[in-house]
Amino acid sequence: MCLVRDGTIPSGFADVSCRWADPATPTSAAKADEASKLVGTGILPATSRVTLDRIGLSDAEQKQVATDRVANPSLAEVIAASAARQTNGA
């Protein structure tokens, strides 16, 4: 509308885009299976926002997951941090 009316796109609107969604209705198990396979094959990182989007977590849930990861690191993260400390200290 602005482009037609004013001949320009207002600043801040240049980054607006459309996000298409799959019209299918996969089950939660199917979404989790897909994400697990994409992470397991190295296509997506486990901590990626894309991965959390794929399994259907809302923005609020994703923020909570990020907070929880800091407060409660996974066993793999604890082992990786320990290995990094040993490598850097050696």
C-alpha positions as CSV (number, residue, x, y, z in Angstrom):
1,M,0.0,0.0,0.0
2,C,2.7,2.5,1.0
3,L,4.7,1.6,-2.1
4,V,1.7,2.4,-4.3
5,R,0.7,5.5,-2.4
6,D,4.2,7.0,-1.6
7,G,6.4,5.3,-4.2
8,T,8.8,4.0,-1.4
9,I,8.8,1.4,1.2
10,P,9.1,2.9,4.8
11,S,12.3,2.0,6.7
12,G,11.8,-1.0,8.9
13,F,9.4,-2.6,6.4
14,A,12.2,-3.8,4.1
15,D,12.8,-6.8,6.4
16,V,9.2,-7.9,6.5
17,S,8.7,-11.3,4.9
18,C,6.2,-14.1,4.7
19,R,6.7,-17.3,6.6
20,W,4.9,-20.2,4.9
21,A,3.8,-23.2,6.9
22,D,3.2,-26.7,5.9
23,P,-0.6,-27.2,5.5
24,A,-0.3,-30.8,6.8
25,T,-1.0,-31.5,10.5
26,P,1.9,-33.7,11.6
27,T,1.7,-35.3,15.1
28,S,4.0,-34.1,17.8
29,A,5.7,-37.5,17.6
30,A,6.3,-37.0,13.8
31,K,7.7,-33.5,14.4
32,A,10.0,-34.8,17.2
33,D,11.1,-37.7,15.0
34,E,11.9,-35.4,12.1
35,A,13.9,-33.0,14.4
36,S,15.7,-35.9,15.9
37,K,16.8,-37.2,12.5
38,L,17.8,-33.7,11.3
39,V,19.9,-33.2,14.5
40,G,21.3,-36.7,14.4
41,T,22.6,-36.4,10.9
42,G,24.1,-33.0,11.6
43,I,21.8,-31.0,9.3
44,L,20.5,-28.9,12.2
45,P,22.2,-28.1,15.5
46,A,20.2,-29.3,18.5
47,T,20.2,-25.8,20.1
48,S,19.1,-24.0,16.9
49,R,16.0,-21.8,16.9
50,V,15.1,-23.5,13.6
51,T,15.1,-26.9,15.4
52,L,12.8,-25.6,18.1
53,D,10.5,-24.0,15.4
54,R,10.4,-27.4,13.6
55,I,9.0,-29.1,16.7
56,G,6.4,-26.4,17.2
57,L,7.6,-24.5,20.3
58,S,6.3,-21.0,20.7
59,D,8.6,-18.0,21.1
60,A,7.9,-18.0,24.9
61,E,8.7,-21.7,25.1
62,Q,11.9,-21.2,23.2
63,K,13.0,-18.4,25.6
64,Q,12.2,-20.7,28.5
65,V,14.2,-23.6,26.9
66,A,17.2,-21.2,26.5
67,T,16.9,-20.1,30.1
68,D,16.6,-23.7,31.3
69,R,19.7,-24.8,29.3
70,V,21.8,-22.2,31.1
71,A,20.5,-23.2,34.5
72,N,20.5,-27.0,33.8
73,P,23.1,-28.0,31.2
74,S,22.7,-31.4,29.6
75,L,25.1,-34.2,30.4
76,A,26.7,-33.8,27.0
77,E,27.2,-30.0,27.6
78,V,28.8,-30.7,31.0
79,I,31.2,-33.3,29.5
80,A,32.1,-31.0,26.6
81,A,32.8,-28.1,29.1
82,S,34.9,-30.4,31.2
83,A,36.9,-31.7,28.1
84,A,37.4,-28.1,27.0
85,R,38.8,-27.1,30.4
86,Q,41.1,-30.1,30.4
87,T,42.3,-29.3,26.9
88,N,42.9,-25.6,27.7
89,G,44.5,-26.4,31.0
90,A,46.9,-29.0,29.6
